[in-house]
Amino acid sequence: MSMIKEFKEFAMKGNVIDLAVGIIIGGAFGKVVSSIVGDVIMPPIGLALGGVNFTNLAVTLKEAVGTEPAVLLRYGAFVQSIVDFLIVAFAIFMVIKTMNALKRKKEEAPAAPPAPTKEEVLLTEIRDALRGKK
């Protein structure tokens, strides 16, 4: 089998396409969450803490010298990234929890017993006929 044909079979499997769609949607979801955190959640928190802008919070490790920029430890951006992560993790948790609840409901529904086969019906008729002769 040629390498191109083998790759085509691999790429066209449902799992690979599902994974690609998941990655694309995940990237878009990450941008939405970053915007919610940066533009909606963090400004009121910063205001409540005395007008702090979290993205500008940093510790200067080395001052700027000439054309060389300062070396900063940007812990505000780190705090904002942690909030982003927590929101994404919570959203994924809620989706998984909902899916599991739907699965449980589906599993709990009692299945109807299977209909008897033709052989079982015939054997039941024979049994009933033999009982009637006694």
Residue pairs with C-beta under 8 A, 6 or more apart in sequence:
10 16
29 88
29 91
30 84
30 88
33 84
33 87
33 88
33 91
34 84
36 87
37 80
37 83
37 84
37 87
38 55
38 80
41 83
41 87
42 54
42 55
42 80
42 83
45 54
46 52
46 53
46 54
53 76
54 76
54 77
54 79
54 80
55 76
55 77
55 80
56 76
57 74
57 75
57 76
57 77
57 79
58 72
58 73
58 74
58 75
58 76
59 72
59 73
59 75
60 70
60 71
60 72
60 73
61 70
61 71
61 72
61 73
62 70
62 71
63 70
64 70
116 124
